[in-house]
Amino acid sequence: MKKAYQEELNRELSKTRSLQQGPDGLQKQHQLDMEALKQELQVLSERYSQKCLEIGALTQQAEEREHTLRRCQQEGQELLRHNQELHSHLSEEIDRLRSFIASQGTGNSCGRSSERSSCELEVLLRVKENELQYLKKEVQCLRDELQVMHKDKRFTGKYQDAYVELNHIKTRSEREIEQLKEHLRLAMAALQEKEAVRNSLAE
């Protein structure tokens, strides 16, 4: 502020001296003023151009973040839908296991091997029930984060981390469900084989 005032004061003093020196001095002062104005205009033009570049870069970054956010939200919605389907499928598998274990418990003539199979299935059932509860919590967390992201877009990075983590959970759960199906298939096959042997002996 003080510097600008001093520069303006110097210009006024120069104009006063030029007036005292006559037309030639006035013309010279006018030329000096024009040069000074040109320099100021050049500086302002450069600053304006720089600001335009900065604004352009910021706008591009904002558009890229917006695009990333929309893509992540779409992927998150798809992941939510898939996890809900996985949750439903896992619940069905658990119900089947419960029914199978209940049927094993009602028949006392299945033998020690059948009891062992039932115990193993009970353990698997408890494990899967725990995983189901964990999956429910993860799905709810993802849903909550999606709601927060609609209000505040600063959580894009955090959401992407959650998306990657839940994608791992989804892959692991799918793999373990396939393993559980295989265990259930083998147990059912063993039970059917025992029933066939018992029926043949009864005949």
JOFEN-V543021 format. One record per residue. RES is the residue in one letter. PHI is phi in whole degrees, 0 to 359 (none if undefined). PSI is psi in degrees with one decimal (* if undefined). Layout:
BEGIN
res->RES phi->PHI psi->PSI
res->RES phi->PHI psi->PSI
END
This chain:
BEGIN
res->M phi->none psi->-47.2
res->K phi->295 psi->-38.5
res->K phi->294 psi->-43.8
res->A phi->297 psi->-39.8
res->Y phi->297 psi->-41.4
res->Q phi->295 psi->-40.7
res->E phi->296 psi->-43.5
res->E phi->296 psi->-39.1
res->L phi->296 psi->-41.2
res->N phi->296 psi->-39.6
res->R phi->296 psi->-41.5
res->E phi->295 psi->-39.1
res->L phi->296 psi->-38.3
res->S phi->294 psi->-39.9
res->K phi->297 psi->-41.3
res->T phi->297 psi->-42.8
res->R phi->296 psi->-39.6
res->S phi->296 psi->-39.3
res->L phi->297 psi->-37.7
res->Q phi->290 psi->-24.2
res->Q phi->271 psi->-5.4
res->G phi->98 psi->-170.4
res->P phi->301 psi->-39.8
res->D phi->297 psi->-42.9
res->G phi->295 psi->-37.0
res->L phi->294 psi->-41.1
res->Q phi->295 psi->-40.9
res->K phi->297 psi->-42.3
res->Q phi->295 psi->-37.2
res->H phi->298 psi->-42.7
res->Q phi->297 psi->-41.1
res->L phi->297 psi->-41.5
res->D phi->297 psi->-40.2
res->M phi->296 psi->-41.2
res->E phi->296 psi->-41.7
res->A phi->296 psi->-41.5
res->L phi->295 psi->-39.1
res->K phi->298 psi->-42.6
res->Q phi->296 psi->-43.4
res->E phi->298 psi->-41.8
res->L phi->297 psi->-38.7
res->Q phi->296 psi->-43.1
res->V phi->297 psi->-44.9
res->L phi->296 psi->-38.7
res->S phi->296 psi->-41.3
res->E phi->295 psi->-41.7
res->R phi->296 psi->-40.9
res->Y phi->297 psi->-43.7
res->S phi->298 psi->-41.4
res->Q phi->296 psi->-42.4
res->K phi->296 psi->-38.3
res->C phi->298 psi->-41.3
res->L phi->296 psi->-43.4
res->E phi->297 psi->-43.8
res->I phi->295 psi->-39.7
res->G phi->298 psi->-42.8
res->A phi->295 psi->-43.3
res->L phi->296 psi->-38.8
res->T phi->296 psi->-42.3
res->Q phi->297 psi->-42.7
res->Q phi->298 psi->-41.0
res->A phi->296 psi->-40.3
res->E phi->295 psi->-40.1
res->E phi->295 psi->-42.3
res->R phi->296 psi->-39.4
res->E phi->296 psi->-41.7
res->H phi->296 psi->-43.8
res->T phi->298 psi->-41.5
res->L phi->297 psi->-45.2
res->R phi->298 psi->-42.2
res->R phi->297 psi->-43.6
res->C phi->295 psi->-38.1
res->Q phi->294 psi->-41.0
res->Q phi->296 psi->-44.2
res->E phi->295 psi->-36.8
res->G phi->294 psi->-41.2
res->Q phi->297 psi->-40.7
res->E phi->295 psi->-40.3
res->L phi->294 psi->-39.1
res->L phi->300 psi->-46.2
res->R phi->299 psi->-43.9
res->H phi->294 psi->-40.6
res->N phi->293 psi->-33.9
res->Q phi->294 psi->-39.5
res->E phi->296 psi->-41.3
res->L phi->297 psi->-40.3
res->H phi->298 psi->-43.9
res->S phi->296 psi->-42.3
res->H phi->295 psi->-41.4
res->L phi->294 psi->-37.9
res->S phi->297 psi->-40.8
res->E phi->297 psi->-42.3
res->E phi->297 psi->-39.5
res->I phi->294 psi->-40.8
res->D phi->299 psi->-40.2
res->R phi->296 psi->-41.0
res->L phi->297 psi->-42.5
res->R phi->300 psi->-45.6
res->S phi->298 psi->-41.4
res->F phi->294 psi->-42.4
res->I phi->295 psi->-39.3
res->A phi->297 psi->-40.2
res->S phi->292 psi->-32.7
res->Q phi->292 psi->-36.9
res->G phi->289 psi->-26.4
res->T phi->284 psi->-26.1
res->G phi->261 psi->116.6
res->N phi->270 psi->-3.8
res->S phi->261 psi->13.3
res->C phi->281 psi->-21.1
res->G phi->95 psi->176.5
res->R phi->295 psi->-37.6
res->S phi->297 psi->-39.2
res->S phi->294 psi->-39.4
res->E phi->298 psi->-40.7
res->R phi->297 psi->-42.7
res->S phi->299 psi->-40.5
res->S phi->296 psi->-42.1
res->C phi->299 psi->-43.6
res->E phi->297 psi->-41.2
res->L phi->293 psi->-35.1
res->E phi->296 psi->-40.7
res->V phi->297 psi->-46.2
res->L phi->300 psi->-38.8
res->L phi->297 psi->-45.4
res->R phi->297 psi->-40.4
res->V phi->298 psi->-46.0
res->K phi->293 psi->-34.7
res->E phi->295 psi->-40.0
res->N phi->296 psi->-41.8
res->E phi->295 psi->-36.6
res->L phi->296 psi->-43.1
res->Q phi->297 psi->-41.0
res->Y phi->296 psi->-42.7
res->L phi->296 psi->-39.1
res->K phi->301 psi->-45.0
res->K phi->296 psi->-41.8
res->E phi->295 psi->-41.9
res->V phi->297 psi->-42.2
res->Q phi->295 psi->-40.6
res->C phi->299 psi->-43.4
res->L phi->296 psi->-41.4
res->R phi->298 psi->-42.4
res->D phi->296 psi->-41.6
res->E phi->294 psi->-37.1
res->L phi->298 psi->-40.7
res->Q phi->295 psi->-41.0
res->V phi->295 psi->-39.7
res->M phi->295 psi->-30.3
res->H phi->296 psi->-28.4
res->K phi->270 psi->-32.9
res->D phi->219 psi->114.0
res->K phi->277 psi->4.9
res->R phi->284 psi->-8.3
res->F phi->267 psi->16.6
res->T phi->301 psi->-47.3
res->G phi->298 psi->-42.9
res->K phi->297 psi->-40.3
res->Y phi->296 psi->-40.5
res->Q phi->298 psi->-38.9
res->D phi->297 psi->-42.8
res->A phi->295 psi->-37.6
res->Y phi->297 psi->-44.9
res->V phi->297 psi->-43.5
res->E phi->297 psi->-44.8
res->L phi->291 psi->-30.4
res->N phi->296 psi->-39.4
res->H phi->296 psi->-42.9
res->I phi->299 psi->-42.6
res->K phi->299 psi->-46.8
res->T phi->297 psi->-44.2
res->R phi->295 psi->-40.9
res->S phi->295 psi->-41.0
res->E phi->298 psi->-42.2
res->R phi->295 psi->-42.4
res->E phi->288 psi->-30.4
res->I phi->295 psi->-39.9
res->E phi->298 psi->-39.6
res->Q phi->296 psi->-40.7
res->L phi->296 psi->-40.5
res->K phi->301 psi->-41.4
res->E phi->295 psi->-42.6
res->H phi->300 psi->-43.3
res->L phi->294 psi->-40.9
res->R phi->298 psi->-43.7
res->L phi->295 psi->-40.8
res->A phi->295 psi->-41.9
res->M phi->295 psi->-39.5
res->A phi->296 psi->-41.2
res->A phi->296 psi->-40.6
res->L phi->295 psi->-42.8
res->Q phi->296 psi->-37.8
res->E phi->296 psi->-42.0
res->K phi->295 psi->-40.0
res->E phi->297 psi->-39.3
res->A phi->294 psi->-41.4
res->V phi->295 psi->-43.5
res->R phi->296 psi->-39.5
res->N phi->293 psi->-38.7
res->S phi->292 psi->-35.4
res->L phi->290 psi->-35.6
res->A phi->293 psi->-31.5
res->E phi->287 psi->*
END
